[in-house]
């Protein structure tokens, strides 16, 4: 089966500019996650979707970050305006349907550098 | 928020040696998972151990869980240069259904020297 697809792999922008990341999860995976991973740290959950509904966005900086998953398949994460501290890798992950928290499947990530 | 704390933060060993990494956590869990992340890549799931299990094996990996001490260890036997990566533990809370969260540690950076 195809893995989680993310694009772009790398993006360099200046502060106050905007950026968007795209994720296509594994087919049939109802749960989709966006994580932020700063160098040397573990992943930090930004938002979790179940189909096209938001389950958890408690750590999403909503004044500048937004995410959507309109048809319950692929998802977009946007940052506007970007700050220097947003430099990180943005990881998308998906999980098979069912209750509980089993194995997550991750994409390769989108590395953002804000200058 | 980070729950897991991996120990050590960094580990350097020779090929063929065993590598042991530890993870401690603070609250009760439903399961604990270990993931590997190669430099510049996404995370890959290695193994999941449930709260009612004490030990689990997968190939060269052995994971133990001690819920009384709120700790887990990951042992990689006969390490290879290809095992060089960061290793993360993630704990799943006991909350039911889709609200069950995964909380991640800071990771252990493993270098296996040929």
Interface residues (C-beta under 8 A of the other chain):
Chain A: X4 X31 X40 X41 X42 X43 X44 X45 X48 X50 X55 X56 X91 X93 X99 X100 X101 X102 X103 X104 X105 X106 X107 X108 X109 X111
Chain B: X2 X4 X30 X31 X33 X35 X40 X41 X42 X43 X44 X45 X48 X88 X90 X92 X93 X96 X97 X98 X99 X100 X101 X102 X104 X105 X106 X107
